[in-house]
Amino acid sequence: MLSSLPAFMASIRLPSLTDADLRKSLGAVLRDAKSENRLDEAVIELSRAFDAPLSVAPLLAIACGYLVESGAAAETLEEPLRIFIERLAHGATRFYDRCLATIPQDSEDEAESFEQARAQLAPSDTAGADAWTALSECYLAAIAVTSRSPEIRKSWKSTLQESMRRMSAFSSGAHWLDRMLAVLDDEPFVVIEPSSGRGICGRMTGISENFQLNVLLMDAFPRGLLEQPRISQRAVAVASGMAAQSDKESLVGCWNLYTWQGIRQASQPEAPRSPADNAQWIWNEGVPADIPVLAGQRVILLGPASYPRSWNSQRDFSALRASLLVERQLTSRESAEWQDRMVHASRVQR
């Protein structure tokens, strides 16, 4: 065992332990784990103490997340951290509901009203308030683990996604965990450009936002013989998780993205438009999980850009690998059949 671990593990439940002492001795454990290349061992031992008081446990979770980012196996931390986050989510959700119930329905600033309610209720519900705070302190450890495996994300979704979504408007930790757990993995998609009749089908994995999806589409969608590349390979590397998390490059979109219900707008871009037409846009600020499904596929239509859209080259999560795997190009007949299917389905919906 790491030489610094036994004394540290014995000290964390002492009532005399100060935060400064905790951080100092934990720092020694982390240094030893890295210098002796015993990262997994340190994660296993530290995660056994996640049942410690919430004055201690979140810092242990943060330390374990740091060890995963330094090379420890995410699978070593997955189960104990998930159980710990589930415990926090239970207490935080109950506290959230109590706070939400005190906010006036005509509140002009819900975020400010929520913070006022949180401050008022915290003294009488320290357990709930501590769970709420702890979730925002240690969510990065959860991101470190879930970023690294579709299987791990799948195991977390069933028990945590609903509660994270409920609290996401007022908790930064819940917001980012909800964003991570909304990521689609091995998800079938179809992309069609009605003006050219070109289309592709395949599977997407690890894409957390539609800015990122747009970049990967500009790279993957087939071009005409004389068309220049739409996007730099440097930007593609950033979006796919194979380069730094951000870059100074400014990107410009070349399409409007539409849901399948927007088949009229996508195929007739010059037709008169009403303000309601943009209801079928796939907004860059959204996530792929919001894209409606037709015949088991996330369907994306490409139309001419209504106005220049620019954004910075970056992605949400440093360690999350993303891909837009094109399995094959659609024939012109298949593209036309898909468009007919969309038109028919749109009429049925009316």
C-alpha positions in Angstrom: 0.0 0.0 0.0 1.1 3.6 -0.5 3.1 4.7 2.5 1.0 7.8 3.0 -2.4 6.1 2.7 -2.9 4.4 6.1 -2.4 7.5 8.1 -4.6 9.6 5.8 -7.4 7.0 5.8 -7.3 6.9 9.6 -7.5 10.6 10.0 -10.4 11.5 7.8 -13.1 10.6 10.3 -11.4 12.4 13.2 -13.5 15.3 14.5 -10.3 17.4 15.0 -9.4 17.2 11.3 -9.2 20.6 9.7 -9.8 21.4 6.1 -6.2 22.6 5.7 -4.8 19.4 7.3 -7.1 17.3 5.0 -5.9 19.0 1.9 -2.3 18.8 2.9 -2.3 15.1 3.7 -4.4 14.3 0.6 -1.9 16.2 -1.5 0.8 13.9 -0.2 -1.3 10.8 -1.1 -1.8 12.1 -4.7 1.9 12.9 -5.1 2.9 9.4 -3.9 0.3 7.7 -6.1 1.7 9.5 -9.2 5.4 9.1 -8.3 5.0 5.4 -7.6 2.6 4.8 -10.5 -0.1 3.4 -8.2 -3.0 5.4 -9.3 -5.6 2.6 -9.4 -4.7 1.5 -5.9 -5.1 5.1 -4.6 -8.6 5.3 -6.3 -9.7 2.0 -4.8 -8.7 3.1 -1.2 -10.0 6.7 -1.4 -13.3 5.7 -2.9 -13.9 3.3 0.1 -14.4 6.4 2.2 -17.1 8.1 0.1 -19.4 7.4 3.0 -17.5 9.9 5.1 -19.2 13.2 6.2 -19.9 15.6 3.4 -17.2 17.9 4.8 -14.7 15.3 3.5 -16.2 13.0 0.9 -16.5 15.5 -2.0 -12.8 16.3 -1.7 -12.1 12.6 -1.9 -14.2 12.3 -5.1 -12.4 15.3 -6.6 -9.1 13.6 -5.9 -10.2 10.4 -7.5 -11.4 12.3 -10.5 -8.0 13.9 -10.7 -6.3 10.4 -10.6 -8.6 9.2 -13.5 -7.5 12.3 -15.5 -3.9 11.3 -14.6 -4.3 7.8 -16.0 -6.2 5.7 -13.4 -8.8 3.3 -14.9 -12.2 4.9 -15.0 -13.8 1.5 -14.4 -12.1 1.4 -11.0 -14.0 4.5 -9.9 -17.3 4.0 -11.8 -19.3 2.1 -9.3 -18.4 3.8 -6.0 -18.6 7.2 -7.5 -22.0 6.5 -9.1 -23.4 5.3 -5.8 -22.0 8.4 -4.1 -23.5 10.7 -6.7 -26.8 8.9 -6.5 -26.8 9.6 -2.7 -26.1 13.2 -3.3 -28.8 13.4 -6.0 -31.4 12.0 -3.6 -30.7 14.6 -1.0 -30.2 17.4 -3.5 -33.4 16.7 -5.3 -35.4 16.7 -2.1 -33.8 20.0 -1.2 -34.4 21.4 -4.7 -38.1 20.5 -4.5 -38.5 22.3 -1.1 -36.8 25.4 -2.5 -38.8 25.4 -5.7 -42.1 25.2 -3.7 -41.3 28.5 -2.0 -40.7 30.5 -5.3 -43.6 32.7 -6.2 -45.2 31.8 -9.5 -44.9 35.4 -10.7 -41.2 35.7 -9.9 -39.3 37.8 -12.4 -35.9 36.3 -11.7 -36.3 32.6 -10.9 -32.5 32.1 -10.4 -32.3 34.9 -7.8 -35.5 33.6 -6.1 -34.1 30.1 -5.9 -30.9 31.4 -4.3 -32.9 33.3 -1.7 -35.0 30.1 -1.0 -31.8 28.0 -0.7 -30.3 30.4 1.8 -33.5 30.5 3.9 -34.0 26.7 4.0 -30.4 25.7 4.4 -30.2 26.2 8.2 -33.2 24.0 8.8 -32.2 21.3 6.3 -28.4 21.0 6.5 -28.4 17.5 5.0 -30.2 18.6 1.9 -28.2 21.9 1.6 -24.9 20.0 2.0 -25.9 17.5 -0.7 -26.8 20.3 -3.0 -23.4 22.0 -2.4 -21.5 18.8 -2.7 -23.0 18.0 -6.1 -21.7 21.2 -7.5 -18.3 20.6 -5.9 -17.6 17.1 -7.2 -19.4 16.8 -10.5 -16.1 17.2 -12.4 -15.1 13.8 -11.0 -18.3 12.3 -12.5 -17.5 14.0 -15.8 -14.0 12.6 -15.7 -15.4 9.0 -15.4 -18.4 9.2 -17.7 -16.3 10.9 -20.5 -14.3 7.8 -21.0 -16.8 5.1 -21.8 -20.2 4.7 -23.5 -20.8 1.7 -21.3 -20.3 3.8 -18.1 -22.6 6.6 -19.5 -25.2 4.0 -20.1 -25.0 2.6 -16.5 -25.4 6.1 -15.1 -28.3 7.3 -17.3 -31.0 5.1 -15.8 -30.6 6.3 -12.2 -29.3 9.8 -12.6 -30.4 11.5 -15.8 -33.9 12.4 -14.7 -32.8 14.1 -11.5 -29.9 15.9 -13.1 -32.3 17.3 -15.8 -34.7 18.5 -13.1 -32.1 20.4 -11.2 -30.0 21.6 -14.2 -31.5 25.1 -14.3 -30.2 26.0 -10.9 -27.2 23.7 -10.3 -24.0 23.9 -12.4 -23.1 20.3 -11.4 -26.5 19.0 -12.5 -26.4 21.0 -15.7 -23.1 19.5 -16.8 -24.0 16.0 -15.7 -27.3 16.3 -17.6 -25.4 17.4 -20.6 -23.0 14.4 -20.4 -25.8 11.9 -19.8 -27.7 13.2 -22.8 -24.9 12.2 -25.1 -25.9 9.7 -27.7 -23.7 6.7 -28.3 -23.9 4.4 -31.4 -27.0 6.3 -32.4 -28.2 5.8 -36.0 -28.7 8.9 -38.2 -29.6 10.0 -41.7 -28.5 13.3 -43.2 -30.0 14.6 -46.5 -29.4 17.7 -48.5 -32.6 18.1 -50.6 -31.1 20.6 -53.0 -28.5 18.2 -54.3 -30.1 14.9 -53.5 -27.0 13.8 -51.6 -27.4 11.9 -48.3 -25.5 9.7 -45.8 -26.4 7.3 -43.0 -24.3 6.1 -40.2 -23.9 6.3 -36.4 -22.9 9.1 -34.0 -21.2 8.7 -30.7 -20.0 11.1 -28.0 -21.3 14.4 -29.5 -22.5 16.6 -26.7 -23.8 19.7 -28.6 -24.9 20.7 -32.0 -22.0 23.1 -32.6 -19.8 20.0 -32.5 -22.3 18.0 -34.6 -22.2 20.8 -37.2 -18.4 20.7 -37.4 -18.3 16.9 -37.9 -21.1 17.2 -40.5 -19.2 19.8 -42.5 -16.2 17.4 -42.6 -18.1 14.1 -43.2 -20.9 15.1 -45.7 -19.8 14.4 -49.3 -18.7 17.3 -51.5 -19.0 17.9 -55.2 -15.9 17.4 -57.4 -14.9 21.1 -57.4 -16.0 21.9 -53.8 -13.3 22.9 -51.4 -13.2 21.5 -47.8 -15.8 23.1 -45.7 -13.8 22.9 -42.4 -10.1 22.6 -41.4 -8.8 19.3 -40.1 -7.6 21.2 -37.0 -11.2 22.1 -36.2 -12.3 18.5 -36.8 -9.6 17.2 -34.4 -10.9 19.6 -31.7 -14.5 18.6 -32.2 -13.7 14.9 -32.2 -11.6 15.0 -29.0 -8.3 14.3 -30.7 -6.8 17.7 -30.0 -6.9 20.4 -27.4 -10.3 21.2 -26.0 -10.3 24.7 -27.7 -8.6 26.6 -30.4 -8.4 30.2 -31.5 -9.9 29.3 -34.9 -13.3 30.9 -35.7 -15.7 28.6 -37.6 -18.5 29.5 -40.0 -21.4 27.2 -40.7 -22.5 26.5 -44.2 -26.0 25.2 -43.7 -29.3 25.6 -41.8 -29.9 22.3 -40.1 -33.6 21.2 -40.0 -35.5 18.4 -38.4 -37.4 16.0 -40.7 -40.6 18.1 -40.0 -38.8 21.0 -41.8 -38.7 19.2 -45.2 -40.7 22.0 -46.9 -38.3 24.7 -45.6 -35.2 22.7 -46.4 -36.3 21.7 -50.0 -37.8 25.1 -50.9 -35.4 27.6 -49.3 -36.6 30.5 -51.5 -40.3 30.1 -50.5 -42.0 32.8 -48.4 -41.4 32.1 -44.7 -43.4 32.8 -41.6 -41.8 33.4 -38.2 -42.9 29.9 -37.2 -40.7 28.3 -39.8 -37.6 28.3 -37.6 -39.4 26.0 -35.2 -37.9 23.2 -37.3 -34.4 24.4 -37.1 -31.8 22.3 -35.3 -30.2 25.0 -33.2 -26.4 24.9 -32.6 -27.0 25.5 -28.9 -29.1 22.3 -28.6 -28.0 18.7 -28.3 -28.3 15.7 -30.7 -30.7 14.0 -28.3 -33.3 16.8 -29.2 -33.3 15.8 -32.9 -36.6 14.0 -33.6 -36.5 10.4 -34.8 -38.1 9.1 -37.9 -38.1 5.4 -38.8 -35.5 4.7 -36.0 -33.1 7.4 -37.3 -32.1 10.9 -36.1 -32.9 12.7 -39.3 -31.0 15.9 -40.2 -31.9 18.0 -43.3 -29.4 20.5 -44.8 -30.6 23.8 -46.2 -28.8 27.0 -47.3 -27.6 29.1 -44.4 -30.2 31.9 -43.6 -27.4 34.1 -42.2 -23.7 33.7 -41.3 -23.3 31.6 -38.1 -19.9 31.7 -36.5 -18.5 30.2 -33.3 -15.2 29.3 -31.7 -13.5 25.9 -32.2 -14.1 24.1 -29.0 -15.9 21.2 -27.3 -17.7 20.8 -24.0 -15.7 17.9 -22.5 -12.0 17.4 -22.7 -11.8 13.6 -22.5 -15.0 12.8 -24.5 -14.2 11.3 -27.9 -16.8 12.0 -30.6 -17.4 10.5 -34.0 -19.8 10.8 -36.9 -19.3 7.5 -38.6 -20.6 7.4 -42.2 -21.5 3.9 -43.0 -22.5 4.7 -46.6 -23.8 7.3 -49.0 -27.5 7.2 -50.0 -28.4 6.7 -53.6 -30.5 9.4 -55.2 -33.4 7.1 -55.1 -33.0 6.4 -51.4 -32.7 10.1 -50.7 -35.9 10.8 -52.6 -37.7 8.0 -50.8 -36.6 9.4 -47.4 -38.0 12.9 -48.5 -41.3 11.3 -49.6 -41.5 9.6 -46.2 -41.0 12.9 -44.4 -43.6 14.7 -46.4 -46.1 11.9 -45.8 -45.3 11.8 -42.0 -45.7 15.6 -41.8 -49.2 15.4 -43.4 -50.2 12.7 -40.9 -49.1 14.8 -38.0 -51.3 17.7 -39.0 
